[in-house]
């Protein structure tokens, strides 16, 4: 597993705490996906990489460690603050290649989505959207902007869930939809998990699919409590919390995790994720 790179000591709001749970518990589960994509696209010193929904920056940090110049956008300011801490610390310690990051971390971490002018000026050869929890309707406008304004031939990588029968977490995520329904709360947006979902999203945005793959990303937690916190940090259970309450959702997630608990108290769920490489 990837090391935990952020240790905060300040009192946090609920949202800040959830962002920290994402950074410390959940995001590292996607490291096999990040590494596979970086390997396949030869991300390195000659790469200018733009990450959409970059979260707390672990994928950016891994790309920068390969020598890439990286820029990240995200809607969540709490996750971006953690990303800034991550990106600044190894640079201060001299563990990243010289020139991999700008000296001003804020210059490569930005709130929201890139504007067409940013895309034209950035010269990005690789654009990634690797958070499988981001729904298609949220990604589509940014991908359309990339298709219209990014450098021709640039690689755009999208990620989604594999088939439900290959994802143990799919059973647990059913809790979110079931609990959101009784009071008319909007159900969670459908996850990108269908056979052609990624291809349809890419084509709809004006991109040309150019290859795909699958990656095993097991979810492993030291105990049930950390598993519940990690899963809640994805945001996929927000409609369920709004329809019921936090305590009820935590209780039902814990019950759904029982088949994946091991005798030593750890929790492990086998999952497969898909990625699609498209071209501008």
Secondary structure, 3 states (H helix, E strand, C coil): CCCCCCCCCCCCCHHHHHHHHHHHHHHHHHHHHHHHHHHHCCCCCCCEEEEECCCCCHHHHHHHHCCCEEEEEECCHHHHHHHHHHHHHHHHHCCCCCCCCCCCHHHHEEECCCCHHHHHHHCCCEEEECCCCCCHHHHHHHHHHHHHHCCCCCEEEEEEECCHHHCCHHHHHHHHHHHHHCCCCCCCCCCCCCCCHHHHHHHHCCCEEEEEEEEECCEEECCHHHHHHHHHCCCCCHHHHHHCCHHHHHHHHHHHCHHHECCCCCEEECCEEEEEEEEC
